[in-house]
Amino acid sequence: SVVAQQVLDIQRAIAARVTSFIFEGTEIGLKYSAWCSITMNPGYAGRSELPDNLKALFRTVAMMVPDYAMIGEIILYSF
């Protein structure tokens, strides 16, 4: 996909440790404090899966609801 190619260009510039690079025909500065992420919510109506070549450029991270009871118990036992 086009987005996957653009993300790959940015990742290559970061790996090369350059301060500016040509992106889509325009020279832009590279800020190392910036980042991007992709949120996937499979199963919602009308949403499609991301292309595999785009998913391959990002690290998979799973998120879950925290267990507040266990967190509280650990905090109380730590005193």
C-alpha positions as protocol buffer text, in pm:
chain_id: "A"
residue {
  index: 1
  type: SER
  ca { x: 0 y: 0 z: 0 }
}
residue {
  index: 2
  type: VAL
  ca { x: 101 y: 363 z: -35 }
}
residue {
  index: 3
  type: VAL
  ca { x: 100 y: 419 z: 341 }
}
residue {
  index: 4
  type: ALA
  ca { x: 324 y: 116 z: 395 }
}
residue {
  index: 5
  type: GLN
  ca { x: 578 y: 256 z: 147 }
}
residue {
  index: 6
  type: GLN
  ca { x: 570 y: 596 z: 318 }
}
residue {
  index: 7
  type: VAL
  ca { x: 620 y: 444 z: 664 }
}
residue {
  index: 8
  type: LEU
  ca { x: 904 y: 231 z: 528 }
}
residue {
  index: 9
  type: ASP
  ca { x: 1073 y: 542 z: 385 }
}
residue {
  index: 10
  type: ILE
  ca { x: 1055 y: 710 z: 725 }
}
residue {
  index: 11
  type: GLN
  ca { x: 1186 y: 401 z: 905 }
}
residue {
  index: 12
  type: ARG
  ca { x: 1479 y: 378 z: 664 }
}
residue {
  index: 13
  type: ALA
  ca { x: 1564 y: 745 z: 726 }
}
residue {
  index: 14
  type: ILE
  ca { x: 1557 y: 681 z: 1101 }
}
residue {
  index: 15
  type: ALA
  ca { x: 1783 y: 376 z: 1061 }
}
residue {
  index: 16
  type: ALA
  ca { x: 2026 y: 587 z: 856 }
}
residue {
  index: 17
  type: ARG
  ca { x: 2033 y: 847 z: 1139 }
}
residue {
  index: 18
  type: VAL
  ca { x: 1988 y: 1140 z: 899 }
}
residue {
  index: 19
  type: THR
  ca { x: 1852 y: 1479 z: 1002 }
}
residue {
  index: 20
  type: SER
  ca { x: 1654 y: 1534 z: 681 }
}
residue {
  index: 21
  type: PHE
  ca { x: 1545 y: 1321 z: 386 }
}
residue {
  index: 22
  type: ILE
  ca { x: 1342 y: 1335 z: 67 }
}
residue {
  index: 23
  type: PHE
  ca { x: 982 y: 1231 z: 130 }
}
residue {
  index: 24
  type: GLU
  ca { x: 742 y: 1225 z: -165 }
}
residue {
  index: 25
  type: GLY
  ca { x: 967 y: 1465 z: -355 }
}
residue {
  index: 26
  type: THR
  ca { x: 1003 y: 1714 z: -68 }
}
residue {
  index: 27
  type: GLU
  ca { x: 1297 y: 1746 z: 168 }
}
residue {
  index: 28
  type: ILE
  ca { x: 1174 y: 1734 z: 527 }
}
residue {
  index: 29
  type: GLY
  ca { x: 1345 y: 1736 z: 863 }
}
residue {
  index: 30
  type: LEU
  ca { x: 1341 y: 1420 z: 1069 }
}
residue {
  index: 31
  type: LYS
  ca { x: 1238 y: 1459 z: 1434 }
}
residue {
  index: 32
  type: TYR
  ca { x: 1345 y: 1163 z: 1646 }
}
residue {
  index: 33
  type: SER
  ca { x: 1094 y: 1252 z: 1918 }
}
residue {
  index: 34
  type: ALA
  ca { x: 800 y: 1179 z: 1686 }
}
residue {
  index: 35
  type: TRP
  ca { x: 637 y: 837 z: 1653 }
}
residue {
  index: 36
  type: CYS
  ca { x: 335 y: 676 z: 1497 }
}
residue {
  index: 37
  type: SER
  ca { x: 111 y: 387 z: 1592 }
}
residue {
  index: 38
  type: ILE
  ca { x: -174 y: 191 z: 1441 }
}
residue {
  index: 39
  type: THR
  ca { x: -482 y: 95 z: 1639 }
}
residue {
  index: 40
  type: MET
  ca { x: -661 y: -217 z: 1520 }
}
residue {
  index: 41
  type: ASN
  ca { x: -1010 y: -295 z: 1641 }
}
residue {
  index: 42
  type: PRO
  ca { x: -1108 y: -609 z: 1452 }
}
residue {
  index: 43
  type: GLY
  ca { x: -1469 y: -714 z: 1463 }
}
residue {
  index: 44
  type: TYR
  ca { x: -1631 y: -371 z: 1439 }
}
residue {
  index: 45
  type: ALA
  ca { x: -1883 y: -329 z: 1160 }
}
residue {
  index: 46
  type: GLY
  ca { x: -1749 y: -158 z: 850 }
}
residue {
  index: 47
  type: ARG
  ca { x: -1382 y: -190 z: 945 }
}
residue {
  index: 48
  type: SER
  ca { x: -1140 y: -382 z: 730 }
}
residue {
  index: 49
  type: GLU
  ca { x: -809 y: -544 z: 818 }
}
residue {
  index: 50
  type: LEU
  ca { x: -484 y: -359 z: 755 }
}
residue {
  index: 51
  type: PRO
  ca { x: -272 y: -477 z: 462 }
}
residue {
  index: 52
  type: ASP
  ca { x: -8 y: -733 z: 563 }
}
residue {
  index: 53
  type: ASN
  ca { x: 278 y: -519 z: 434 }
}
residue {
  index: 54
  type: LEU
  ca { x: 168 y: -235 z: 666 }
}
residue {
  index: 55
  type: LYS
  ca { x: 123 y: -463 z: 970 }
}
residue {
  index: 56
  type: ALA
  ca { x: 473 y: -602 z: 913 }
}
residue {
  index: 57
  type: LEU
  ca { x: 626 y: -258 z: 977 }
}
residue {
  index: 58
  type: PHE
  ca { x: 489 y: -230 z: 1331 }
}
residue {
  index: 59
  type: ARG
  ca { x: 551 y: -426 z: 1650 }
}
residue {
  index: 60
  type: THR
  ca { x: 248 y: -605 z: 1789 }
}
residue {
  index: 61
  type: VAL
  ca { x: 135 y: -495 z: 2134 }
}
residue {
  index: 62
  type: ALA
  ca { x: -164 y: -640 z: 2318 }
}
residue {
  index: 63
  type: MET
  ca { x: -363 y: -430 z: 2562 }
}
residue {
  index: 64
  type: MET
  ca { x: -607 y: -540 z: 2830 }
}
residue {
  index: 65
  type: VAL
  ca { x: -814 y: -396 z: 3112 }
}
residue {
  index: 66
  type: PRO
  ca { x: -602 y: -373 z: 3431 }
}
residue {
  index: 67
  type: ASP
  ca { x: -697 y: -586 z: 3732 }
}
residue {
  index: 68
  type: TYR
  ca { x: -743 y: -305 z: 3987 }
}
residue {
  index: 69
  type: ALA
  ca { x: -807 y: -546 z: 4275 }
}
residue {
  index: 70
  type: MET
  ca { x: -473 y: -717 z: 4222 }
}
residue {
  index: 71
  type: ILE
  ca { x: -292 y: -384 z: 4182 }
}
residue {
  index: 72
  type: GLY
  ca { x: -448 y: -256 z: 4506 }
}
residue {
  index: 73
  type: GLU
  ca { x: -358 y: -574 z: 4692 }
}
residue {
  index: 74
  type: ILE
  ca { x: 4 y: -554 z: 4580 }
}
residue {
  index: 75
  type: ILE
  ca { x: 25 y: -189 z: 4679 }
}
residue {
  index: 76
  type: LEU
  ca { x: -121 y: -261 z: 5025 }
}
residue {
  index: 77
  type: TYR
  ca { x: 119 y: -553 z: 5085 }
}
residue {
  index: 78
  type: SER
  ca { x: 415 y: -339 z: 4985 }
}
residue {
  index: 79
  type: PHE
  ca { x: 383 y: -115 z: 5295 }
}
